[in-house]
């Protein structure tokens, strides 16, 4: 399946050495083998993508290359064929290596020129910074990038995409010929992403070796000349562009084929757990809507952005004010004044925005998991039951396979997929009767997606009624027993199950847009 890394350029010029070669790279942290005998090659004039699920070792490998970490003894790094010890960030820069992290490392109150020269300012008379030279040389590199701002622009006035250009300009000014980009499109719009891709391709054509880290398949297909995959800290293999396919990449990343990603089993019963009757916020975002959810059922909720899916979920959870309508749980009508009423009744809601509305990023893994059940598990007198907290946290980490060094690591230090599992663990802890998951795999890699699908299936097998909102049609089709579709604030139809309409992307879009006839099974 995997191929030996060979550059097309190397075929025509066998004596030419790769711009970068990492051999036998290992890294051990206390109690954890993060990398084990990993290799990587990159050639000038190519975009080499590095893939793997969160925790596979991609960032650790790149931090070794950029000098932030020191590798275990025994491996070697060669730049243009020469053995090059990378003893720290300064040594990496001297070797022509630059890294642009997901979180940019600019001084926001300084100008573009000051950022590019920071720590390396040319001097006049041996004392004063030669600002004329700084502006002139910065203007040259900005023109090379096609930037629409100048050397005197203050960085905090620039968009994220423009700040990335400043980072790239700094790398080019330092004469870097190996450029590492770690998830660079995370905060970019579609238009900004397209412009970044044009720039990356132009840099490749200027004979810069680019190592591109992303979990987004579409980006990998568009940019990559070759793709290397890591899994569990080991090197799996490298694919040439002509060999790329979702099936092969998923197989390499998670160790099983794409066809087994969902592995759907139905646990739905006839017992009704949740009934929503004519529920509305007064017609602002949600018109009177009805749904029924059964024990052990995974019910999908699909629709275009703005259709009212999240707003309906928030009404069921008591997060928004109900104008009229009813929510019934196991035959009992609920009075939902706030989310606490819903939680006490047995309804849990995993929000779409885990960082802003879900996690306490500065608090520990243990605190995030147990925060909803502190009162339930408290000792007499309201004292924290630290033993119960420790048991719950340890069990959650094991059952949900949360990759974390320990329970006291802060939530903000975890990968996106592990943060999502942390939130799911919090809601599982309340033993919910109904679990609402709003875009549960948003922003996580394919391996974390497979884990979350497994968790959903296991919850359904235990009788939990699960409502899943997802904008990814293959996902909502793959995990749901049946699917409701919303359009303009109201549920307009159902596919799958006993609806008589096949659960296909075409039928979902037909309902979501109201444009075409549906196809029967």
SULPEQUI-V122764 format. One record per pair of residues at least 12 apart in sequence whose C-alpha atoms are under 8 Angstrom apart, sorted by the first residue. I is the first residue (numbers start at 1). J is the second residue. D is the distance in Angstrom with one decimal. If there is no record, write none. Layout:
I_J_D / I_J_D
This chain:
1_237_8.0 / 1_248_7.5 / 2_236_7.3 / 2_237_4.6 / 2_238_5.3 / 2_239_5.8 / 3_237_6.2 / 3_238_5.3 / 3_239_5.7 / 3_240_7.5 / 4_237_7.3 / 4_238_6.4 / 5_41_6.8 / 5_238_5.9 / 5_239_7.6 / 5_240_8.0 / 7_43_6.8 / 17_80_5.6 / 17_81_5.2 / 18_41_6.6 / 18_42_5.9 / 18_43_4.7 / 18_44_7.0 / 18_79_7.4 / 18_80_5.7 / 18_81_6.6 / 19_41_7.8 / 19_42_5.9 / 19_43_4.9 / 19_44_5.6 / 19_78_8.0 / 19_79_5.5 / 19_80_4.5 / 19_81_7.2 / 19_178_7.4 / 19_209_6.9 / 20_40_7.7 / 20_41_5.5 / 20_42_5.1 / 20_43_6.6 / 20_77_7.4 / 20_78_5.8 / 20_79_4.8 / 20_80_6.2 / 20_81_7.6 / 20_178_7.7 / 21_39_7.4 / 21_40_5.8 / 21_41_4.5 / 21_42_6.6 / 21_77_5.8 / 21_78_5.0 / 21_79_6.6 / 21_81_7.6 / 22_38_7.5 / 22_39_5.1 / 22_40_5.0 / 22_41_6.4 / 22_75_7.6 / 22_76_6.0 / 22_77_4.6 / 22_78_6.4 / 23_37_7.3 / 23_38_6.5 / 23_39_4.7 / 23_40_6.9 / 23_75_5.6 / 23_76_5.3 / 23_77_6.4 / 24_36_7.5 / 24_37_4.1 / 24_38_5.2 / 24_39_5.8 / 24_74_6.9 / 24_75_4.4 / 24_76_6.7 / 25_37_4.9 / 25_38_4.8 / 25_39_6.4 / 25_61_7.9 / 25_71_6.5 / 25_72_7.2 / 25_74_7.4 / 25_75_4.7 / 25_76_6.8 / 26_38_6.5 / 26_71_5.9 / 26_72_5.4 / 26_73_7.9 / 26_74_8.0 / 26_75_6.9 / 27_60_8.0 / 27_70_7.8 / 27_71_5.2 / 27_72_5.2 / 28_72_6.8 / 33_233_7.4 / 34_56_7.9 / 34_57_6.0 / 34_60_7.3 / 34_232_7.6 / 34_233_5.3 / 35_57_6.1 / 35_60_7.6 / 35_61_7.5 / 35_232_7.8 / 35_233_4.2 / 35_234_6.0 / 36_233_5.8 / 36_234_5.4 / 37_75_7.6 / 37_234_6.7 / 37_235_7.5 / 38_233_7.6 / 38_234_5.7 / 38_235_5.1 / 39_235_6.4 / 40_228_7.5 / 42_209_6.3 / 42_210_7.7 / 42_211_7.4 / 43_209_5.7 / 44_177_7.7 / 44_178_7.9 / 44_204_7.6 / 44_207_5.0 / 44_208_5.2 / 44_209_4.3 / 44_210_7.9 / 45_203_7.9 / 45_204_4.6 / 45_205_5.7 / 45_206_6.7 / 45_207_3.9 / 45_208_5.2 / 45_209_5.4 / 45_210_7.8 / 46_204_5.6 / 46_205_8.0 / 46_207_7.5 / 46_208_7.2 / 46_209_5.4 / 46_210_6.3 / 46_224_7.9 / 46_225_6.0 / 46_226_7.9 / 47_201_7.9 / 47_204_6.6 / 47_209_6.4 / 47_210_4.8 / 47_211_6.0 / 47_212_6.8 / 47_223_6.6 / 47_224_5.3 / 47_225_5.4 / 47_226_6.9 / 48_209_7.6 / 48_210_6.0 / 48_211_4.9 / 48_212_6.0 / 48_224_5.8 / 48_225_6.0 / 48_226_5.0 / 48_227_5.7 / 48_228_7.4 / 49_211_5.6 / 49_212_4.5 / 49_213_5.7 / 49_214_7.4 / 49_220_6.7 / 49_224_5.8 / 49_225_7.8 / 49_226_6.3 / 49_227_4.6 / 49_228_6.3 / 50_211_6.8 / 50_212_6.0 / 50_213_5.0 / 50_214_7.1 / 50_227_5.8 / 50_228_5.1 / 50_229_5.9 / 50_230_7.6 / 51_213_6.3 / 51_214_6.4 / 51_215_6.4 / 51_227_7.1 / 51_228_6.3 / 51_229_4.8 / 51_230_6.4 / 51_253_7.5 / 52_215_7.3 / 52_229_5.5 / 52_230_5.0 / 52_231_5.8 / 52_253_5.3 / 52_445_7.9 / 52_447_7.9 / 53_215_7.4 / 53_230_8.0 / 53_231_7.1 / 53_253_6.4 / 53_254_7.5 / 53_445_5.4 / 53_446_6.3 / 53_447_5.0 / 53_448_6.7 / 54_415_6.1 / 54_416_7.7 / 54_417_6.9 / 54_444_7.9 / 54_445_6.5 / 54_447_7.4 / 54_448_7.2 / 55_232_6.9 / 55_233_7.7 / 55_403_7.2 / 55_415_7.5 / 56_230_5.7 / 56_231_4.8 / 56_232_4.6 / 56_233_5.0 / 56_234_7.6 / 57_230_6.7 / 57_231_7.5 / 57_232_6.9 / 57_233_4.9 / 57_234_7.8 / 58_213_7.7 / 58_230_7.0 / 59_182_7.9 / 62_180_7.6 / 64_86_7.7 / 65_77_8.0 / 65_86_6.9 / 65_92_7.1 / 65_97_7.8 / 66_86_7.5 / 66_88_7.3 / 66_89_5.7 / 66_92_5.3 / 66_93_7.7 / 66_97_6.5 / 66_98_6.8 / 66_99_6.6 / 67_86_5.7 / 67_87_6.0 / 67_88_3.9 / 67_89_4.3 / 67_90_7.5 / 67_91_7.1 / 67_92_5.8 / 68_88_6.1 / 68_89_6.0 / 69_88_7.5 / 70_86_7.7 / 70_87_6.8 / 70_88_7.6 / 79_95_7.2 / 93_174_7.5 / 93_176_7.2 / 95_176_7.7 / 96_174_7.4 / 96_175_6.3 / 96_176_4.0 / 96_177_5.4 / 96_178_6.1 / 97_176_5.4 / 97_177_6.5 / 97_178_4.8 / 97_179_6.1 / 97_180_7.7 / 98_171_5.8 / 98_176_6.1 / 98_178_6.3 / 98_179_5.1 / 98_180_6.2 / 99_179_5.9 / 99_180_4.5 / 99_181_6.1 / 99_182_7.7 / 100_164_7.8 / 100_167_6.6 / 100_168_7.5 / 100_179_7.7 / 100_180_6.1 / 100_181_5.0 / 100_182_6.3 / 100_184_7.7 / 101_181_6.5 / 101_182_5.2 / 101_183_7.5 / 101_184_7.4 / 102_181_7.9 / 102_182_5.5 / 102_183_5.6 / 102_184_5.7 / 102_186_7.4 / 104_163_7.7 / 104_164_7.3 / 104_167_7.7 / 105_167_8.0 / 106_155_7.7 / 106_163_7.9 / 106_167_7.6 / 107_155_7.3 / 108_154_7.1 / 108_155_5.0 / 108_156_4.7 / 109_154_6.2 / 109_155_6.3 / 109_156_6.2 / 110_154_5.6 / 110_155_6.2 / 111_151_6.6 / 111_152_5.3 / 111_153_5.2 / 111_154_4.1 / 111_155_5.6 / 112_138_7.8 / 112_150_7.4 / 112_151_5.0 / 112_152_6.0 / 112_153_5.8 / 112_154_6.1 / 112_155_5.9 / 112_166_6.6 / 113_134_5.9 / 113_135_5.8 / 113_138_5.7 / 113_151_4.8 / 113_152_6.4 / 114_134_7.6 / 115_166_7.9 / 115_170_7.7 / 116_138_7.4 / 116_166_7.3 / 116_167_7.7 / 116_169_7.1 / 116_170_4.7 / 116_173_7.4 / 117_134_7.1 / 117_170_7.6 / 121_134_7.6 / 122_134_7.4 / 135_151_5.5 / 135_152_7.2 / 138_151_5.8 / 138_169_7.9 / 138_173_7.8 / 139_151_5.9 / 141_169_6.0 / 141_172_7.2 / 141_173_6.8 / 142_169_6.5 / 145_165_7.5 / 145_169_7.4 / 145_199_7.0 / 147_162_7.7 / 147_165_7.3 / 160_187_7.1 / 160_188_7.1 / 161_188_6.4 / 161_192_6.2 / 161_196_7.6 / 164_184_8.0 / 176_208_8.0 / 177_207_7.6 / 177_208_4.8 / 177_209_6.1 / 178_208_6.0 / 178_209_4.8 / 178_210_5.9 / 178_211_7.5 / 179_208_7.1 / 179_209_6.2 / 179_210_4.8 / 179_211_6.2 / 180_210_5.9 / 180_211_4.7 / 180_212_6.1 / 180_213_7.8 / 181_210_7.5 / 181_211_6.2 / 181_212_5.0 / 181_213_6.1 / 182_212_6.3 / 182_213_4.8 / 182_214_6.9 / 183_212_7.6 / 183_213_5.5 / 183_214_5.0 / 183_215_7.8 / 184_214_7.9 / 197_223_7.4 / 201_223_7.5 / 215_444_7.6 / 215_445_5.3 / 215_446_7.3 / 216_445_7.6 / 217_246_7.4 / 221_241_7.9 / 221_244_7.4 / 224_241_6.5 / 225_240_6.5 / 225_241_5.1 / 226_238_6.9 / 226_239_5.7 / 226_240_4.6 / 226_241_5.3 / 227_239_5.3 / 227_240_6.6 / 227_241_7.5 / 229_249_7.8 / 229_252_6.7 / 229_253_6.5 / 230_253_6.8 / 231_252_7.6 / 231_253_5.7 / 231_254_7.2 / 236_252_6.5 / 237_252_7.7 / 246_258_7.4 / 247_259_7.9 / 250_446_7.1 / 253_446_7.8 / 253_447_6.9 / 254_446_7.7 / 254_447_5.6 / 261_450_5.8 / 262_450_7.0 / 262_453_6.4 / 262_454_7.8 / 262_478_5.8 / 262_479_6.2 / 264_457_7.5 / 264_478_6.8 / 264_479_6.0 / 265_457_7.3 / 266_296_7.9 / 266_297_7.2 / 266_481_6.4 / 267_296_4.9 / 267_297_6.1 / 267_460_6.1 / 267_461_5.5 / 267_463_7.5 / 268_294_6.5 / 268_295_6.1 / 268_296_4.4 / 268_297_4.1 / 268_298_7.4 / 268_460_7.5 / 268_463_7.9 / 268_481_7.5 / 269_294_6.2 / 269_295_5.7 / 269_296_6.1 / 269_297_6.9 / 270_294_6.3 / 270_295_7.3 / 271_294_5.4 / 271_295_5.7 / 272_292_6.9 / 272_293_6.0 / 272_294_4.3 / 272_295_6.3 / 272_330_6.7 / 273_292_7.8 / 273_293_5.9 / 273_294_5.1 / 273_295_5.8 / 273_329_5.6 / 273_330_4.7 / 273_331_7.6 / 273_433_7.4 / 273_434_7.6 / 273_465_7.0 / 274_292_5.8 / 274_293_5.0 / 274_294_6.8 / 274_327_7.3 / 274_328_5.7 / 274_329_4.8 / 274_330_6.3 / 274_434_7.4 / 275_290_7.5 / 275_291_5.9 / 275_292_4.6 / 275_293_6.5 / 275_327_5.9 / 275_328_5.0 / 275_329_6.5 / 276_289_7.2 / 276_290_5.0 / 276_291_5.1 / 276_292_6.4 / 276_316_7.8 / 276_325_7.7 / 276_326_5.9 / 276_327_4.8 / 276_328_6.4 / 277_289_6.4 / 277_290_4.7 / 277_291_7.0 / 277_325_5.6 / 277_326_5.1 / 277_327_6.4 / 278_290_5.4 / 278_324_7.3 / 278_325_4.6 / 278_326_6.6 / 279_312_8.0 / 279_315_7.8 / 279_322_7.2 / 279_323_7.8 / 279_324_5.9 / 279_325_4.0 / 279_326_5.9 / 279_327_7.5 / 280_312_7.7 / 280_315_7.7 / 280_322_6.2 / 280_323_5.9 / 280_324_5.7 / 280_325_6.2 / 281_315_7.5 / 281_320_7.8 / 281_321_6.6 / 281_322_5.1 / 281_323_4.7 / 281_324_6.9 / 282_322_7.7 / 282_323_5.1 / 282_324_7.0 / 283_489_7.6 / 285_307_7.9 / 285_308_5.7 / 285_311_6.7 / 285_488_7.7 / 285_489_5.5 / 286_308_5.7 / 286_311_6.7 / 286_312_6.3 / 286_488_7.8 / 286_489_4.3 / 286_490_6.2 / 287_489_5.2 / 287_490_5.3 / 288_325_7.2 / 288_490_6.7 / 289_490_5.7 / 289_491_6.0 / 290_491_7.3 / 293_465_6.5 / 293_466_7.8 / 293_467_7.7 / 294_465_5.8 / 295_460_7.5 / 295_463_5.0 / 295_464_5.7 / 295_465_4.7 / 296_459_7.6 / 296_460_4.2 / 296_461_5.9 / 296_462_6.8 / 296_463_4.0 / 296_464_5.1 / 296_465_5.1 / 296_466_7.3 / 297_460_6.1 / 297_463_7.7 / 297_464_7.4 / 297_465_5.2 / 297_466_6.1 / 297_480_7.9 / 297_481_6.5 / 298_460_6.8 / 298_465_6.5 / 298_466_4.8 / 298_467_5.9 / 298_468_7.0 / 298_479_7.1 / 298_480_5.0 / 298_481_5.5 / 298_482_7.3 / 299_466_6.2 / 299_467_4.9 / 299_468_6.1 / 299_480_5.4 / 299_481_6.0 / 299_482_5.5 / 299_483_5.8 / 299_484_7.5 / 300_467_6.0 / 300_468_4.9 / 300_469_6.0 / 300_470_7.4 / 300_476_5.8 / 300_477_7.7 / 300_479_7.9 / 300_480_5.3 / 300_481_7.5 / 300_482_6.2 / 300_483_4.3 / 300_484_6.0 / 301_467_7.1 / 301_468_6.0 / 301_469_4.8 / 301_470_6.7 / 301_476_7.7 / 301_483_5.7 / 301_484_4.9 / 301_485_5.8 / 301_486_7.3 / 302_469_6.2 / 302_470_6.1 / 302_471_6.4 / 302_473_7.7 / 302_476_7.4 / 302_483_6.9 / 302_484_6.2 / 302_485_4.8 / 302_486_6.3 / 302_508_7.4 / 302_512_7.8 / 303_471_7.1 / 303_485_5.4 / 303_486_5.0 / 303_487_6.2 / 303_508_7.6 / 303_509_7.6 / 303_512_5.2 / 304_471_7.3 / 304_486_7.7 / 304_487_7.2 / 304_512_6.3 / 304_513_7.9 / 305_471_7.8 / 306_488_7.3 / 306_489_8.0 / 307_486_5.8 / 307_487_4.9 / 307_488_4.8 / 307_489_5.2 / 307_490_7.6 / 308_486_7.0 / 308_487_7.4 / 308_488_6.7 / 308_489_4.7 / 308_490_7.3 / 309_469_6.9 / 309_486_6.7 / 309_489_7.6 / 310_438_6.8 / 310_469_7.5 / 313_349_7.8 / 313_436_7.2 / 316_336_8.0 / 316_342_7.9 / 317_336_7.5 / 317_338_7.5 / 317_339_5.6 / 317_342_5.5 / 317_343_7.9 / 317_347_6.7 / 317_348_7.2 / 317_349_6.6 / 318_336_5.1 / 318_337_5.9 / 318_338_4.5 / 318_339_4.7 / 318_340_7.9 / 318_341_7.3 / 318_342_6.3 / 319_338_5.6 / 319_339_5.3 / 320_338_7.6 / 321_337_7.3 / 329_345_7.8 / 343_430_7.8 / 343_432_7.9 / 346_430_7.4 / 346_431_7.1 / 346_432_4.6 / 346_433_5.1 / 346_434_6.4 / 347_432_5.7 / 347_433_6.1 / 347_434_4.8 / 347_435_6.0 / 347_436_7.6 / 348_427_5.9 / 348_432_6.2 / 348_434_6.3 / 348_435_4.9 / 348_436_6.0 / 349_427_7.6 / 349_435_6.0 / 349_436_4.6 / 349_437_6.1 / 349_438_7.5 / 350_423_6.9 / 350_424_7.0 / 350_427_7.7 / 350_435_7.8 / 350_436_6.1 / 350_437_4.9 / 350_438_5.9 / 350_440_7.5 / 351_437_6.9 / 351_438_5.4 / 351_439_7.8 / 352_437_7.9 / 352_438_4.9 / 352_439_5.4 / 352_440_7.1 / 352_442_7.7 / 354_419_7.8 / 354_420_7.1 / 354_423_7.7 / 358_423_7.0 / 359_411_7.2 / 359_419_7.8 / 359_423_6.9 / 360_411_6.9 / 360_412_7.9 / 361_410_6.4 / 361_411_4.8 / 361_412_4.3 / 361_413_7.9 / 362_410_5.7 / 362_411_6.5 / 362_412_6.2 / 363_410_5.3 / 363_411_6.2 / 364_407_6.7 / 364_408_4.9 / 364_409_5.3 / 364_410_4.1 / 364_411_5.7 / 365_393_7.8 / 365_406_8.0 / 365_407_5.2 / 365_408_5.8 / 365_409_5.9 / 365_410_5.8 / 365_411_5.4 / 365_422_7.3 / 366_389_7.1 / 366_390_7.3 / 366_393_5.6 / 366_407_5.2 / 366_408_6.3 / 368_411_7.4 / 368_422_7.2 / 368_423_7.5 / 368_426_6.8 / 369_392_8.0 / 369_393_6.5 / 369_422_6.3 / 369_423_7.0 / 369_425_5.9 / 369_426_4.3 / 369_429_7.5 / 370_389_6.3 / 370_392_7.3 / 370_393_7.2 / 370_426_6.2 / 370_429_7.3 / 371_426_7.4 / 372_426_6.8 / 372_427_7.7 / 372_429_7.7 / 372_430_7.0 / 373_429_7.0 / 373_430_6.4 / 392_429_7.7 / 393_407_6.9 / 394_407_7.6 / 396_425_5.9 / 400_421_6.6 / 400_425_7.3 / 400_451_7.7 / 400_455_7.0 / 402_418_5.6 / 402_421_6.6 / 402_422_7.3 / 403_418_6.4 / 416_443_6.6 / 416_444_5.5 / 417_441_7.6 / 417_443_7.7 / 417_444_4.9 / 417_445_6.9 / 417_448_5.1 / 417_449_7.5 / 418_448_7.5 / 420_440_7.2 / 420_441_7.7 / 421_452_7.2 / 432_464_6.9 / 433_463_7.9 / 433_464_5.3 / 433_465_6.2 / 434_464_6.0 / 434_465_4.8 / 434_466_5.8 / 434_467_7.6 / 435_464_7.1 / 435_465_6.3 / 435_466_4.9 / 435_467_6.3 / 436_466_5.9 / 436_467_4.7 / 436_468_6.0 / 436_469_7.8 / 437_466_7.5 / 437_467_6.2 / 437_468_4.8 / 437_469_6.1 / 438_468_6.1 / 438_469_4.7 / 438_470_6.6 / 439_468_7.3 / 439_469_5.5 / 439_470_4.8 / 439_471_7.1 / 440_452_7.6 / 440_468_7.7 / 440_469_7.8 / 440_470_7.4 / 453_479_7.1 / 457_479_7.9 / 468_480_7.9 / 473_505_6.1 / 474_505_7.4 / 477_503_6.4 / 477_504_7.1 / 477_505_7.9 / 481_496_6.8 / 481_497_6.0 / 482_494_7.2 / 482_495_6.0 / 482_496_4.5 / 482_497_4.9 / 482_503_7.4 / 483_495_5.3 / 483_496_6.2 / 483_503_7.4 / 485_508_6.7 / 485_511_6.5 / 485_512_6.2 / 486_511_7.7 / 486_512_6.3 / 487_511_7.4 / 487_512_5.3 / 487_513_7.1 / 492_511_6.7 / 492_512_7.9 / 493_511_6.5 / 495_507_7.3 / 495_508_7.2 / 500_520_6.4 / 500_521_6.8 / 501_518_7.0 / 501_519_6.4 / 501_520_4.7 / 501_521_5.8 / 502_519_6.5 / 502_520_5.5 / 502_521_4.6 / 506_518_7.4 / 506_519_7.9 / 507_519_6.3
